[in-house]
Amino acid sequence: MQISNTEASLNAYDVEHGWDWTRIPGTTTIKLSLNEMQRGILGRNYQHSKLVGGVLLTNNDPSSANGVFAMEFRRPLYSSTNRTKSASNGKVKNCKPVHEEDEDFSEVTENIYVKQEVEFKFKKSVFFYNSLIVCLGSDIHVENSQPRRTQTTLFQDKYISTISSIYINGDLKWLSENFSQILNDSVAILDTNGNGYYVPKGSLLNVSINLQHSKTNDGKIRTNARYATVWLDHGVNPFSEGYEYAILVATDVNSTEALRIDQTSGSPRYEVLYKNSSAHVVRFVNNTAGTLSMTYGYVFFNESVRLAKGPVKSVSAGCIVMAKIDSPDFSQMSLSISSPDLNYNTTKILNTSADNGINEYFYMRSQPVEISVYLTRPVVLQKLLVNGKPVAKLHYNHYVVVNSEGMQHKTTEENEIVFKNLVNGESVEVFLRKVKNNIVTC
């Protein structure tokens, strides 16, 4: 996840000089050597998990829209015609952590990247609310990757000038000076571009300021440069591991520290309500000028979960939802949904790009999906948007049907919103009002 506040901030992402290709910000990866990253073949591999995408909640103001991104990853079966082995009779080296300073460009190791027995999967989500970003990960599971460690990278910033620096809990660290630290208490870090990171207590957070050795993106030229790199270490072959961190975009040291204090107090700016194999749910509370509103971001990896908190109780299929209610009495609500499964009309299971045929290249289309969302309160529909654009009332039934408790001529279960014809990962947003004693509240 690249955060660029200005044109000049792009200089921190210098992929041609010393860039660690296994620590791209926002990613969860296995810490491979440069040799292991060179597959030796061209082509694209497809994973079979279908949930990857996002949803947009405009709340009738596209200029201040919020949203959610999510993905479920399962490592596909890679193959290689150039599988390499170590110089010691093809045996794997002792299973100990391999650190950056141990890497030898001349060494050729067994390429675990293409070993079929390596299993790697995770679920992750990113919640965007105003200038605050909340990143969650769960179900991080790796098998047979030893001695390589699994990690989630927060940022990787290059040393640009003599004033390049980061702050760790308010302490200044210059990128011109070597530094390393492992932290497991709550941490507030400001990167070189003025973005603040909050990591809660209990995470194994690594901070390194050092000279990094790498190669250009074609793997031909050796390069190096100084970087400040921060990552979460999940260990060797992690089982059901997870993470949480938040980012304040375009901020300062004091504001980053204030976020850390708020999150460890009784009035946090955000709350992680669920983070498991079925759902990731985050609640944001805004009480500006005495007007209370709550925004909920939902990632439903499947339909099995039943929620006890928030306006949404359950869904009928995996999806991504964001909802905002103006007050606890639920008098007004906006809710947006997307089906991240594009549901393409493929003619067969696709494992590699070699499996693509005429249909996949020229005729593949997203097929409509229908998903029900079950709410805690009865509502009626007031307005409908598709990808931020208003829809005429005469077309409402093409996209959505709302049925609420106490209403006549029920066509669905109570408090159910049926979203029809969800295609192309589009965000369908509805504006709702609470039904009370069969009367719509205004």
Phi, psi and omega per residue, in radians:
M1 nan 1.908 -3.111
Q2 -1.630 2.144 3.116
I3 -1.942 1.959 -3.098
S4 -2.104 1.840 -3.115
N5 -1.382 -0.492 -3.141
T6 -2.467 2.952 3.073
E7 -1.093 -0.650 -3.122
A8 -1.178 -0.498 -3.114
S9 -1.162 -0.322 3.107
L10 -1.118 -0.387 -3.141
N11 -1.115 -0.373 3.130
A12 -1.243 -0.306 -3.136
Y13 -1.842 1.180 -3.071
D14 -1.638 1.521 -3.031
V15 -1.231 -0.191 -3.126
E16 -1.659 -0.004 -3.111
H17 -2.455 1.779 3.031
G18 1.264 0.158 -3.075
W19 -1.212 2.275 3.081
D20 -1.499 1.844 -3.048
W21 -1.214 -0.256 3.113
T22 -1.637 0.010 -3.132
R23 -2.259 1.003 3.045
I24 -1.318 2.239 -3.061
P25 -0.917 2.315 3.114
G26 1.589 -0.190 -3.064
T27 -1.635 2.706 2.975
T28 -1.938 2.103 -2.956
T29 -2.463 2.899 2.930
I30 -1.627 2.315 -3.070
K31 -1.344 1.513 -3.123
L32 -1.505 2.807 2.970
S33 -1.396 2.898 3.120
L34 -1.073 -0.652 3.131
N35 -1.115 -0.670 -3.115
E36 -1.212 -0.389 -3.135
M37 -1.382 -0.255 -3.141
Q38 -1.546 1.806 -3.033
R39 -1.288 -0.542 -3.134
G40 1.532 -0.043 3.117
I41 -2.412 2.850 3.079
L42 -1.888 2.765 3.103
G43 2.374 2.977 -3.123
R44 -2.073 2.378 3.064
N45 -1.882 2.490 3.136
Y46 -1.929 2.360 3.010
Q47 -1.618 2.802 -3.018
H48 -1.701 -0.066 3.030
S49 -1.258 2.372 -3.015
K50 -1.772 -0.181 -3.057
L51 -1.597 1.812 2.982
V52 -2.743 2.179 -3.110
G53 2.800 -2.826 -3.080
G54 -2.663 3.003 3.087
V55 -2.361 2.612 -3.115
L56 -2.100 2.269 3.065
L57 -2.032 1.891 -3.099
T58 -1.495 -0.492 -3.038
N59 0.904 0.667 3.091
N60 1.228 0.268 3.101
D61 -2.492 1.528 -3.077
P62 -1.004 -0.450 -3.104
S63 -1.234 -0.330 3.123
S64 -2.166 0.622 -3.103
A65 -1.184 2.602 3.009
N66 -2.034 3.032 -3.098
G67 -2.997 3.136 -3.133
V68 -2.425 2.416 2.979
F69 -2.092 2.536 3.123
A70 -2.654 2.737 3.045
M71 -2.710 2.594 2.967
E72 -2.029 2.156 -3.048
F73 -2.019 2.327 2.977
R74 -2.307 2.108 -3.060
R75 -0.999 2.174 3.079
P76 -1.282 2.959 3.123
L77 -1.470 1.784 3.111
Y78 -1.398 2.768 3.063
S79 -2.419 2.780 -3.128
S80 -2.655 2.487 3.045
T81 -1.659 0.008 -3.070
N82 -2.301 0.923 -3.110
R83 -1.339 2.178 -3.050
T84 -1.796 2.762 3.133
K85 -2.281 2.879 -3.132
S86 -1.250 2.844 -3.097
A87 -1.246 -0.281 -3.092
S88 -1.605 1.196 3.060
N89 1.050 0.510 3.056
G90 1.314 0.201 -3.117
K91 -1.546 2.600 3.101
V92 -1.329 2.470 -3.140
K93 -1.182 2.894 3.117
N94 -0.958 2.493 -3.041
C95 -1.427 1.362 3.073
K96 -2.204 2.702 3.136
P97 -0.997 2.403 3.124
V98 -1.863 2.109 -3.096
H99 -1.780 2.866 -3.071
E100 -0.971 -0.694 -3.065
E101 -1.250 -0.241 -3.141
D102 -1.506 -0.247 -3.009
E103 -1.256 2.310 -3.137
D104 -2.060 2.131 -3.102
F105 -1.112 -0.456 -3.098
S106 -1.461 -0.233 -3.084
E107 -1.343 2.428 3.050
V108 -2.005 2.031 -3.102
T109 -1.944 2.878 3.092
E110 -1.056 2.294 -3.037
N111 -1.451 1.612 -3.125
I112 -1.220 -0.299 -3.124
Y113 -1.053 -0.586 -3.107
V114 -1.854 0.062 3.082
K115 -1.191 2.191 -3.062
Q116 -1.169 -0.442 -3.083
E117 -1.397 -0.103 3.085
V118 -1.333 2.139 3.095
E119 -1.890 2.336 -3.081
F120 -2.573 2.108 3.117
K121 -2.651 2.725 3.094
F122 -2.877 2.927 3.015
K123 -2.229 2.321 -3.132
K124 -2.474 2.722 -3.130
S125 -2.544 2.666 3.112
V126 -2.348 2.146 -3.089
F127 -1.923 2.145 -3.095
F128 -1.856 2.058 3.141
Y129 -2.392 1.863 -3.071
N130 0.934 -2.144 -3.135
S131 -1.666 0.165 -3.113
L132 -1.878 2.308 3.090
I133 -2.107 2.229 3.109
V134 -1.972 2.199 -3.083
C135 -1.998 2.216 -3.136
L136 -2.187 2.590 3.033
G137 -2.460 2.515 3.086
S138 -2.572 2.938 3.059
D139 0.966 0.636 3.066
I140 -1.322 2.000 -3.006
H141 -2.395 2.156 -3.132
V142 -2.324 2.426 3.051
E143 -2.271 2.473 3.016
N144 1.113 0.574 3.103
S145 -1.773 0.015 -3.092
Q146 -0.978 2.441 0.141
P147 -1.631 0.210 -3.024
R148 -1.355 2.482 -3.102
R149 -1.693 2.696 3.094
T150 -1.773 2.503 -2.975
Q151 -2.604 2.761 2.978
T152 -2.190 2.147 -3.035
T153 -1.657 2.308 3.091
L154 -1.543 -0.927 3.066
F155 -2.725 2.811 3.116
Q156 -2.506 1.748 -3.026
D157 -1.984 2.321 -3.102
K158 -1.444 2.588 3.002
Y159 -1.239 2.019 -3.076
I160 -1.791 -0.763 -3.092
S161 -2.607 3.124 -3.086
T162 -1.156 -0.256 3.128
I163 -1.734 0.078 3.107
S164 -1.125 2.201 -3.067
S165 -2.732 2.862 2.992
I166 -2.279 2.889 3.083
Y167 -2.152 2.346 3.082
I168 -2.084 1.925 -3.063
N169 0.864 0.719 3.087
G170 1.552 -0.181 -3.130
D171 -1.564 2.257 -3.113
L172 -1.355 2.317 3.068
K173 -2.239 2.091 -3.137
W174 -1.425 2.447 3.112
L175 -1.305 -0.171 3.093
S176 -1.392 -0.187 -3.095
E177 -2.069 2.352 3.125
N178 -1.116 2.468 -3.135
F179 -2.766 2.476 3.028
S180 -2.579 2.528 -3.128
Q181 -2.792 2.541 3.037
I182 -2.048 2.209 -3.061
L183 -2.149 2.486 3.034
N184 -2.289 0.116 2.996
D185 -1.633 3.029 3.097
S186 -1.079 2.421 -2.992
V187 -2.328 2.472 2.989
A188 -2.132 2.105 -3.094
I189 -2.221 2.363 3.030
L190 -1.889 2.182 -3.110
D191 -1.458 -3.114 -3.055
T192 -1.206 -0.320 -3.113
N193 -1.731 0.140 3.100
G194 1.430 0.464 3.031
N195 -1.845 2.321 -3.082
G196 -1.739 2.405 -3.118
Y197 -2.066 2.293 3.034
Y198 -2.005 2.234 3.094
V199 -2.169 2.140 -3.097
P200 -1.230 2.884 -3.136
K201 -1.068 2.524 3.084
G202 1.777 -0.101 3.115
S203 -1.617 2.562 3.089
L204 -1.631 1.551 -3.037
L205 -1.680 2.216 3.133
N206 -1.866 2.333 3.053
V207 -2.131 2.243 -3.135
S208 -2.387 2.237 2.959
I209 -2.072 1.973 -2.998
N210 -2.862 3.053 3.037
L211 -1.454 2.089 3.140
Q212 -1.751 2.411 3.095
H213 -1.841 2.360 -3.094
S214 -2.662 -2.853 3.048
K215 -2.429 2.802 3.050
T216 -1.126 2.915 -3.024
N217 -1.126 -0.312 3.065
D218 -1.556 -0.018 3.081
G219 1.315 0.239 -3.021
K220 -1.766 -0.545 -3.034
I221 -2.021 2.237 3.097
R222 -1.321 2.449 -3.127
T223 -2.403 2.907 3.015
N224 -2.736 2.730 3.091
A225 -2.954 2.821 3.110
R226 -1.506 2.394 -3.136
Y227 -2.451 2.669 2.857
A228 -1.803 2.056 -3.089
T229 -2.180 2.343 -3.129
V230 -2.235 2.260 -3.108
W231 -2.590 2.761 3.044
L232 -1.700 2.255 -3.094
D233 -1.709 2.065 3.122
H234 -1.698 -0.009 3.072
G235 1.526 -3.035 3.114
V236 -1.575 2.236 -3.141
N237 0.891 1.014 -3.141
P238 -1.142 2.624 3.113
F239 -2.176 2.044 3.080
S240 0.967 0.695 3.096
E241 -1.458 2.909 3.122
G242 -2.665 -3.101 3.112
Y243 -2.767 2.882 3.032
E244 -2.642 2.314 2.940
Y245 -2.716 2.794 -3.117
A246 -2.251 2.692 -3.115
I247 -2.249 2.251 2.956
L248 -1.728 2.051 -3.056
V249 -1.467 2.362 3.074
A250 0.935 1.188 -3.064
T251 -2.304 -2.780 3.130
D252 -2.464 -3.121 -3.071
V253 -1.082 -0.821 -3.076
N254 -1.128 -0.701 -3.135
S255 -1.201 -0.620 3.102
T256 -1.155 -0.747 3.091
E257 -1.142 -0.635 3.103
A258 -1.106 -0.660 3.077
L259 -1.091 -0.764 3.121
R260 -1.057 -0.753 3.141
I261 -1.136 -0.764 3.126
D262 -1.060 -0.748 -3.084
Q263 -1.205 -0.413 3.131
T264 -1.719 0.109 3.124
S265 -1.814 -2.961 -3.131
G266 -1.501 -0.011 -3.125
S267 -2.264 1.206 -3.104
P268 -1.225 2.660 3.107
R269 -1.307 -0.479 3.057
Y270 -2.487 2.719 3.093
E271 -2.292 2.314 3.021
V272 -1.529 1.870 -3.082
L273 -1.456 -0.628 3.121
Y274 -2.513 2.428 3.035
K275 -2.666 1.464 -3.115
N276 -2.503 -2.957 -3.052
S277 -1.222 -0.294 -3.110
S278 -1.717 -0.594 -3.044
A279 -2.741 2.591 2.910
H280 -2.044 2.182 -3.109
V281 -2.364 2.257 3.126
V282 -2.224 2.417 3.096
R283 -2.010 2.316 3.059
F284 -1.980 2.326 -3.128
V285 -1.991 2.300 3.118
N286 -2.207 2.090 3.141
N287 -2.149 0.720 -3.113
T288 -1.197 2.310 3.092
A289 0.962 0.547 3.073
G290 1.354 0.052 3.116
T291 -1.750 1.971 -3.063
L292 -1.509 2.301 2.984
S293 -2.488 2.647 3.127
M294 -2.285 2.346 3.118
T295 -2.072 2.296 -3.104
Y296 -2.049 2.305 3.002
G297 -1.908 2.290 -3.085
Y298 -2.176 2.340 2.898
V299 -2.139 1.980 3.102
F300 -1.770 1.853 3.124
F301 -1.305 -0.357 3.023
N302 -2.741 3.102 -3.047
E303 -1.630 0.103 -3.008
S304 -1.388 -0.329 -3.017
V305 -1.357 2.508 3.028
R306 -2.165 2.087 -3.003
L307 -1.707 2.487 3.129
A308 -1.773 -0.219 -3.108
K309 -2.121 2.497 3.082
G310 1.673 2.987 -3.075
P311 -1.321 -0.348 -3.117
V312 -1.762 2.213 3.130
K313 -1.560 -0.770 -3.068
S314 -2.904 3.018 3.096
V315 -2.400 2.911 -3.096
S316 -1.662 -0.138 -3.132
A317 -2.824 2.850 3.095
G318 -1.003 2.348 -3.099
C319 -2.919 3.055 3.081
I320 -2.139 2.292 -3.035
V321 -2.334 2.531 2.946
M322 -2.369 2.379 -3.076
A323 -2.418 2.524 3.074
K324 -2.244 2.266 3.045
I325 -2.046 2.500 -3.001
D326 -1.424 -0.331 -3.136
S327 -2.894 2.893 -3.110
P328 -1.061 -0.388 -3.122
D329 -1.408 0.010 2.984
F330 1.144 0.439 -3.061
S331 -1.148 -0.549 3.087
Q332 -2.390 2.570 -3.109
M333 -2.706 2.460 2.952
S334 -2.080 2.426 -3.072
L335 -2.451 2.319 3.136
S336 -2.194 2.499 -3.093
I337 -2.409 2.608 2.963
S338 -2.457 2.616 3.013
S339 -1.750 1.852 -3.078
P340 -1.241 -0.247 3.032
D341 -1.411 1.887 -3.111
L342 -1.189 -0.263 3.034
N343 0.926 0.926 -3.140
Y344 -1.203 2.591 3.113
N345 -1.484 1.092 3.118
T346 -1.270 2.681 -3.118
T347 -1.563 -0.177 -3.129
K348 -2.863 2.997 3.080
I349 -1.259 2.252 -3.105
L350 -1.737 2.126 3.084
N351 -1.872 -0.703 3.095
T352 -2.388 2.985 3.129
S353 -1.110 -0.342 3.105
A354 -1.188 -0.317 -3.136
D355 -1.429 -0.187 -3.134
N356 -1.203 2.383 3.091
G357 -2.074 -2.888 3.139
I358 -1.024 -0.748 -3.124
N359 -1.072 -0.794 -3.095
E360 -1.155 -0.606 -3.110
Y361 -1.377 -0.585 -2.952
F362 -2.171 -0.416 -2.984
Y363 -2.166 0.092 -3.083
M364 -1.264 2.244 -3.103
R365 -2.324 2.608 3.061
S366 -1.252 2.225 -3.137
Q367 -1.652 2.469 -3.079
P368 -1.040 2.489 3.116
V369 -2.180 2.488 3.092
E370 -1.994 2.231 -3.126
I371 -2.325 2.367 3.076
S372 -1.761 2.425 3.044
V373 -2.043 2.228 -3.098
Y374 -1.848 2.149 -3.067
L375 -1.760 2.883 3.130
T376 -1.466 -0.284 -3.097
R377 -2.303 2.663 3.051
P378 -1.290 2.470 -3.100
V379 -2.476 2.897 2.968
V380 -2.242 2.684 -3.088
L381 -1.438 2.314 3.112
Q382 -1.939 -0.617 -3.046
K383 -2.739 2.697 -3.091
L384 -2.400 2.337 3.040
L385 -2.184 2.546 2.996
V386 -2.176 2.053 -3.049
N387 0.928 0.691 3.074
G388 1.443 -0.018 -3.104
K389 -1.878 2.333 -3.127
P390 -1.110 2.564 3.105
V391 -1.999 2.384 3.121
A392 -1.119 2.551 -3.073
K393 -1.013 -0.596 -3.105
L394 -1.156 -0.230 3.128
H395 -1.831 0.054 -3.089
Y396 -0.971 -0.787 -3.059
N397 -1.155 -0.271 3.066
H398 -1.244 -0.479 -3.051
Y399 -1.882 -0.596 -2.978
V400 -2.688 2.554 3.011
V401 -2.260 2.241 -3.129
V402 -1.997 2.290 3.073
N403 -2.292 2.300 -3.070
S404 -2.238 2.761 3.136
E405 -1.029 2.312 3.062
G406 1.581 -0.182 3.141
M407 -1.444 2.638 3.124
Q408 -1.416 2.816 3.066
H409 1.006 0.918 3.124
K410 -1.133 2.378 3.074
T411 -2.030 -0.194 -3.123
T412 -2.440 -3.119 3.088
E413 -1.198 2.804 -3.103
E414 -1.072 2.469 3.076
N415 1.004 0.601 -3.140
E416 -1.899 2.330 2.984
I417 -1.955 2.095 3.135
V418 -1.738 1.974 3.082
F419 -1.634 2.060 -3.079
K420 -1.866 2.693 3.035
N421 1.006 0.768 3.016
L422 -1.361 2.041 -3.099
V423 -2.389 2.781 2.989
N424 1.001 0.385 -3.134
G425 1.158 0.343 -3.096
E426 -1.170 2.599 3.043
S427 -1.587 2.121 3.074
V428 -1.892 2.070 -3.010
E429 -2.033 2.291 3.130
V430 -2.075 2.548 3.045
F431 -1.916 2.182 -2.958
L432 -2.167 2.668 2.988
R433 -2.211 2.587 -3.081
K434 -1.233 2.488 3.028
V435 -1.713 2.207 3.123
K436 -2.313 2.049 -3.106
N437 0.950 0.757 3.113
N438 1.158 0.255 3.135
I439 -2.095 2.367 3.100
V440 -1.353 2.157 3.115
T441 -1.337 2.537 -3.082
C442 -2.045 nan nan
